[in-house]
Amino acid sequence: MKFPTFIKVQKYKRFEIAPRYYDPIKEEIEQRTARIAREMEGEDMTYVPSKILFERKVTSGANAGFLQMAIAALLGLLVVGWLYYGNTVFYLFWLAVPVYLYVRIRGRFLK
């Protein structure tokens, strides 16, 4: 038995969801028919959502392999030089880098 009261207590709200029916086969058929209709009309289509293209968008330059080989050779020579001559090789390397950069930058400005 419930006693009468002036204070109104809220009831707990329950989670209710109305499920929607989803038919992936029907949706795929609709997409295909729409795509075919556009192709028959001559409309140019650039994006196909059901087709995944595995194409490279960025082409590497012809010098990428050579640059990687040059960096690997330089690091290898540094390690071998360090084993034979010690830290002197690193000092010579740090002296050669600014000279190389100066020659590269100066060449760009002279053109």
Order of alpha helices (4+ residues) and beta strands (2+ residues): alpha-alpha-alpha
